[in-house]
């Protein structure tokens, strides 16, 4: 028995990826609707190899009788339409930032805190920020072992995190700089080609950026309210795949062999850590893959009970679309979706 599933924001980078992943994973679907803004209505998007869907107008769509909505249209649009869908009895898995920190909306990474789904009150579940997701998947097995008390993370985030226009800007600027054409940053604050920009999202009063704040508050909500997180988030000239250099300080003494074993056994993690040339995973190798890859695992001797690691993941898949679909799969597995 399948479900009636609506994909909101179906023309965006994440929306298209959600459609691809639903088809790849044989999600139990009886009927699927691809929704976007009125200006996209009537356009077509592909669903799997054989099927093409006509975009329907989100603003006039009736969610009554639909079971699950996977939503990635941008925060301001979500703020309006996720509650409308939820009120019609449709469970919304929302991929935008809008609902993440609302106390009565679960913020879920299925490998880390699936049981939080049972606390759903408003028919809305939030999908965390891409950089948070891959980090907590890697931290969870280590936290279970050694109790993490502090995390310091520096991110190397792909332009795909800024959507199609971010990737286009990297492509166009790279081309321009190779032929000596002038470069005019439009989407990013400075040139992104052959450069790194320590600025993602807007600046806050304390000097951190919103992206850095998100990593801290979301990790606490998902993993443990007692963990201190300090992040520096940097946009790098990569198309897809976020890298993160993570240093953790634990309550209990760390044991490298136990840490390796725990990461090897952890759901959603692939440990690839050979101490030699090419013995680690880079963003380009993680693109198109589902896991959070962990490499460069080592003891940090500069703090008590310190560990350091390098983590990469495809920010469009695990960082967004895949996690959204996995939440929907977990809702079904926990018997939380009721057929209309």
C-alpha positions as CSV (number, residue, x, y, z in Angstrom):
1,X,0.0,0.0,0.0
2,X,1.6,3.3,-1.1
3,X,1.2,6.9,0.0
4,X,0.2,10.1,-1.6
5,X,3.3,12.3,-1.6
6,X,3.7,16.0,-2.5
7,X,7.1,17.5,-3.3
8,X,7.0,21.3,-2.6
9,X,9.7,23.3,-4.4
10,X,10.1,20.6,-7.0
11,X,12.0,22.8,-9.5
12,X,14.8,23.7,-7.1
13,X,18.1,21.8,-6.7
14,X,16.9,20.0,-3.5
15,X,13.4,19.4,-4.9
16,X,14.8,17.7,-8.0
17,X,17.1,15.6,-5.8
18,X,14.2,14.6,-3.6
19,X,12.3,13.3,-6.6
20,X,15.4,11.4,-7.8
21,X,15.9,9.8,-4.4
22,X,12.3,8.9,-3.9
23,X,12.5,7.0,-7.2
24,X,15.9,5.5,-6.4
25,X,14.8,4.1,-3.1
26,X,11.5,2.8,-4.3
27,X,9.6,4.9,-1.8
28,X,6.0,3.4,-1.5
29,X,4.1,5.9,-3.6
30,X,0.6,5.6,-5.0
31,X,0.4,9.1,-6.3
32,X,3.0,12.0,-6.5
33,X,2.5,15.7,-7.0
34,X,5.3,18.1,-7.9
35,X,4.5,21.6,-6.6
36,X,6.2,25.0,-7.2
37,X,5.4,28.7,-7.6
38,X,2.7,29.8,-10.2
39,X,5.5,30.9,-12.6
40,X,6.7,27.3,-12.8
41,X,3.3,25.7,-13.1
42,X,3.0,23.6,-16.2
43,X,6.7,23.0,-16.5
44,X,8.0,19.4,-16.3
45,X,10.4,17.7,-13.9
46,X,11.6,14.1,-14.1
47,X,10.7,11.5,-11.5
48,X,12.9,8.4,-11.9
49,X,13.9,7.2,-15.4
50,X,10.5,6.8,-17.0
51,X,8.2,9.4,-15.5
52,X,7.8,13.1,-16.1
53,X,5.6,15.2,-13.8
54,X,3.9,18.4,-14.6
55,X,4.4,21.1,-12.0
56,X,1.3,22.1,-10.2
57,X,0.7,25.5,-8.6
58,X,1.5,25.4,-4.9
59,X,-0.7,28.4,-4.1
60,X,-3.9,26.7,-5.2
61,X,-3.0,23.1,-4.4
62,X,-5.4,21.2,-2.0
63,X,-3.5,19.1,0.5
64,X,-6.6,17.3,1.8
65,X,-6.1,13.5,1.4
66,X,-2.4,13.8,0.9
67,X,-0.2,11.8,3.3
68,X,3.3,13.3,3.2
69,X,4.7,16.6,1.9
70,X,8.5,16.9,1.4
71,X,9.1,20.6,1.3
72,X,12.1,22.7,0.1
73,X,10.8,25.9,-1.4
74,X,12.7,28.5,0.8
75,X,11.9,29.6,4.3
76,X,9.4,32.4,3.6
77,X,7.3,30.1,1.3
78,X,7.5,27.3,3.8
79,X,6.3,29.6,6.6
80,X,3.0,30.0,4.7
81,X,2.4,26.6,3.0
82,X,3.8,24.0,5.5
83,X,1.2,24.9,8.1
84,X,-1.6,24.9,5.4
85,X,-0.5,21.3,4.4
86,X,-0.2,20.2,8.0
87,X,-3.7,21.6,8.9
88,X,-5.1,19.5,6.0
89,X,-3.8,16.4,7.7
90,X,-0.6,16.0,5.6
91,X,2.6,15.4,7.5
92,X,5.2,17.9,6.3
93,X,9.0,17.2,6.4
94,X,10.3,20.7,6.0
95,X,13.8,21.2,4.6
96,X,14.0,25.0,5.2
97,X,15.3,26.8,8.3
98,X,11.9,28.2,9.3
99,X,10.7,25.6,11.8
100,X,14.0,24.1,13.0
101,X,14.2,25.9,16.4
102,X,10.5,25.9,17.3
103,X,10.3,23.8,20.5
104,X,7.2,21.8,19.4
105,X,8.8,20.8,16.0
106,X,11.1,17.8,16.0
107,X,14.5,18.4,14.3
108,X,15.6,15.0,13.1
109,X,18.5,13.0,11.6
110,X,17.2,9.4,11.5
111,X,20.5,7.8,12.4
112,X,20.8,10.1,15.4
113,X,17.4,10.9,17.0
114,X,14.6,8.9,15.2
115,X,12.4,8.7,18.4
116,X,12.0,12.5,18.4
117,X,9.5,11.9,15.6
118,X,7.1,10.5,18.2
119,X,7.0,14.0,19.7
120,X,5.4,15.5,16.6
121,X,2.6,17.8,17.6
122,X,1.9,20.0,14.6
123,X,2.3,17.5,11.7
124,X,5.6,19.3,10.9
125,X,9.1,17.9,11.2
126,X,12.2,20.0,10.4
127,X,15.2,18.8,8.4
128,X,18.4,20.3,9.9
129,X,21.0,22.4,8.2
130,X,23.3,20.5,5.7
131,X,26.5,21.1,7.7
132,X,24.9,20.1,10.9
133,X,23.5,16.8,9.5
134,X,26.8,15.3,8.3
135,X,28.5,16.4,11.6
136,X,26.0,14.9,14.0
137,X,25.9,11.6,12.0
138,X,29.7,11.4,12.6
139,X,29.5,12.6,16.2
140,X,26.7,10.3,17.5
141,X,28.7,7.1,17.8
142,X,31.6,9.0,19.5
143,X,29.2,10.8,21.8
144,X,27.6,7.4,22.8
145,X,31.1,6.2,23.7
146,X,32.9,9.1,25.3
147,X,30.3,11.9,26.0
148,X,31.3,14.9,23.9
149,X,31.3,18.2,25.8
150,X,32.8,20.5,23.2
151,X,33.1,20.7,19.4
152,X,35.2,23.1,17.4
153,X,34.4,22.8,13.7
154,X,35.7,24.6,10.6
155,X,33.6,23.9,7.4
156,X,34.6,23.9,3.8
157,X,31.2,24.3,2.2
158,X,30.3,23.8,-1.5
159,X,28.6,26.4,-3.6
160,X,25.6,24.0,-4.0
161,X,24.7,25.1,-0.5
162,X,23.7,28.4,-2.0
163,X,21.5,26.7,-4.6
164,X,21.8,26.6,-8.4
165,X,22.8,30.3,-8.5
166,X,25.8,29.7,-6.3
167,X,27.0,26.8,-8.5
168,X,26.5,29.0,-11.6
169,X,28.5,31.8,-10.1
170,X,31.4,29.5,-9.4
171,X,31.3,28.2,-13.0
172,X,31.0,31.6,-14.6
173,X,33.7,33.2,-12.5
174,X,36.1,30.3,-13.0
175,X,35.6,30.6,-16.8
176,X,36.0,34.4,-16.6
177,X,39.2,34.2,-14.6
178,X,40.8,31.7,-16.9
179,X,40.3,33.9,-20.0
180,X,41.0,37.2,-18.1
181,X,37.4,38.6,-18.1
182,X,36.4,40.9,-15.3
183,X,34.6,39.2,-12.3
184,X,31.6,40.7,-10.7
185,X,30.3,38.8,-7.6
186,X,26.6,38.7,-7.6
187,X,25.4,36.0,-5.2
188,X,28.5,35.7,-3.0
189,X,30.0,38.8,-1.3
190,X,33.4,38.3,-2.8
191,X,34.9,36.3,-5.7
192,X,34.4,32.6,-5.1
193,X,36.5,31.2,-8.0
194,X,40.0,30.3,-6.7
195,X,39.1,31.8,-3.4
196,X,37.5,31.0,0.1
197,X,34.9,33.2,1.7
198,X,34.6,33.0,5.6
199,X,31.0,34.2,5.4
200,X,27.8,32.1,5.0
201,X,24.4,33.6,5.8
202,X,24.1,36.9,7.6
203,X,26.2,38.3,10.4
204,X,24.9,38.3,14.0
205,X,25.5,40.7,16.9
206,X,28.3,38.6,18.4
207,X,30.3,38.5,15.1
208,X,29.3,34.9,14.2
209,X,27.3,34.2,11.1
210,X,23.8,32.6,11.1
211,X,25.3,29.4,9.6
212,X,27.7,29.1,12.5
213,X,24.9,29.8,15.0
214,X,22.7,27.1,13.3
215,X,25.4,24.5,13.7
216,X,25.7,25.2,17.4
217,X,21.9,25.4,18.3
218,X,20.9,22.5,16.0
219,X,23.6,20.1,17.3
220,X,22.3,20.8,20.8
221,X,18.7,20.2,19.9
222,X,19.5,16.9,18.0
223,X,22.3,15.4,19.9
224,X,22.6,16.8,23.4
225,X,21.7,20.2,25.0
226,X,25.0,20.2,27.0
227,X,27.4,20.1,24.0
228,X,29.2,23.4,23.4
229,X,29.8,24.0,19.7
230,X,32.0,26.7,18.1
231,X,31.9,26.8,14.3
232,X,33.7,28.8,11.5
233,X,31.8,28.3,8.2
234,X,33.7,28.9,5.0
235,X,32.4,28.8,1.4
236,X,34.9,27.2,-0.9
237,X,35.2,26.8,-4.7
238,X,33.6,23.4,-4.9
239,X,30.4,22.5,-6.6
240,X,29.0,19.8,-4.4
241,X,30.1,18.3,-1.1
242,X,30.9,19.9,2.3
243,X,34.1,19.2,4.1
244,X,34.4,19.7,7.9
245,X,37.5,19.6,10.1
246,X,36.1,18.7,13.5
247,X,37.9,18.6,16.9
248,X,36.0,17.2,19.9
249,X,36.7,17.2,23.6
250,X,35.1,14.4,25.6
251,X,34.2,13.8,29.2
252,X,35.7,10.2,29.2
253,X,39.2,9.2,28.1
254,X,39.2,8.5,24.4
255,X,40.4,5.2,22.9
256,X,41.3,5.4,19.2
257,X,40.6,1.8,18.5
258,X,37.2,2.0,20.1
259,X,36.4,5.2,18.2
260,X,37.3,3.5,14.9
261,X,35.2,0.5,15.7
262,X,32.2,2.7,16.7
263,X,32.5,4.7,13.5
264,X,32.8,1.5,11.4
265,X,29.6,0.1,12.9
266,X,27.6,3.4,12.8
267,X,24.7,3.7,10.5
268,X,25.2,6.4,7.9
269,X,28.9,6.6,8.4
270,X,31.7,5.2,6.3
271,X,35.2,5.3,7.9
272,X,37.9,5.6,5.3
273,X,41.0,6.4,7.2
274,X,44.3,5.0,5.9
275,X,47.4,7.0,7.0
276,X,48.9,7.3,3.6
277,X,48.6,9.2,0.3
278,X,44.9,9.0,-0.9
279,X,43.8,7.4,2.4
280,X,41.0,9.9,2.9
281,X,37.8,11.0,1.2
282,X,37.4,14.4,-0.5
283,X,34.2,16.3,-1.4
284,X,34.4,15.3,-5.0
285,X,34.4,11.6,-4.1
286,X,31.4,12.1,-1.7
287,X,29.3,13.7,-4.4
288,X,26.4,11.5,-5.4
289,X,26.9,9.3,-2.3
290,X,24.7,8.9,0.8
291,X,27.1,8.5,3.7
292,X,29.0,10.9,6.0
293,X,32.6,9.9,5.3
294,X,35.1,10.1,8.2
295,X,38.8,10.3,7.6
296,X,42.0,11.6,9.4
297,X,40.8,10.3,12.8
298,X,43.4,11.0,15.4
299,X,43.9,11.9,19.0
300,X,44.2,15.7,19.8
301,X,46.8,15.8,22.5
302,X,46.3,19.6,23.2
303,X,43.2,19.1,25.2
304,X,42.1,16.4,27.7
305,X,40.3,13.5,25.9
306,X,40.6,15.1,22.5
307,X,39.8,13.6,19.1
308,X,40.0,15.1,15.6
309,X,38.5,14.0,12.4
310,X,37.7,15.1,8.8
311,X,34.2,14.6,7.6
312,X,32.7,15.0,4.1
313,X,29.3,14.4,2.6
314,X,27.1,15.4,-0.4
315,X,25.3,18.4,0.9
316,X,22.4,18.0,-1.6
317,X,21.8,14.4,-0.7
318,X,22.5,13.6,3.0
319,X,22.6,17.3,3.8
320,X,19.1,17.9,2.4
321,X,17.1,15.6,0.1
322,X,18.2,12.2,1.4
323,X,17.7,13.1,5.0
324,X,14.2,14.4,4.1
325,X,13.3,11.1,2.4
326,X,14.8,9.1,5.3
327,X,12.6,11.0,7.8
328,X,9.6,10.1,5.7
329,X,10.7,6.4,5.7
330,X,11.2,6.5,9.4
331,X,7.8,8.0,10.0
332,X,6.3,5.0,8.1
333,X,8.5,2.5,9.9
334,X,7.3,4.0,13.3
335,X,3.7,3.8,12.1
336,X,3.2,7.6,12.4
337,X,1.7,8.1,8.9
338,X,-2.0,7.4,8.6
339,X,-3.4,6.7,5.1
340,X,-6.1,9.0,4.0
